[in-house]
Amino acid sequence: MHCTGTLVVHLDGVTECTDDGCTDLTPVWHTLVIDCTTVDGGCLCTAAELVAQVS
């Protein structure tokens, strides 16, 4: 199985794919795997991490 979507890996290890039909979130099946911190506009989990560091 090969997915044409981008796999996004969040700080807590949770993964999600930009392809709505993707059923296997294993990195090896994706052409592009990125860290959520590189997503345009940021990611909610990075904001939560920043708040936790400041608190």
Secondary structure as the mmCIF struct_conf table of DSSP 4:
data_model
#
loop_
_struct_conf.conf_type_id
_struct_conf.id
_struct_conf.beg_label_comp_id
_struct_conf.beg_label_asym_id
_struct_conf.beg_label_seq_id
_struct_conf.end_label_comp_id
_struct_conf.end_label_asym_id
_struct_conf.end_label_seq_id
STRN STRN1 CYS A 3 VAL A 9
TURN_TY1_P TURN_TY1_P1 LEU A 11 ASP A 12
BEND BEND1 GLY A 13 GLY A 13
STRN STRN2 THR A 15 CYS A 17
BEND BEND2 THR A 18 ASP A 19
TURN_TY1_P TURN_TY1_P2 ASP A 20 GLY A 21
HELX_RH_3T_P HELX_RH_3T_P1 PRO A 27 TRP A 29
STRN STRN3 HIS A 30 ASP A 35
HELX_RH_3T_P HELX_RH_3T_P2 CYS A 36 THR A 38
BEND BEND3 VAL A 39 VAL A 39
TURN_TY1_P TURN_TY1_P3 ASP A 40 GLY A 41
HELX_RH_AL_P HELX_RH_AL_P1 LEU A 44 VAL A 54
#
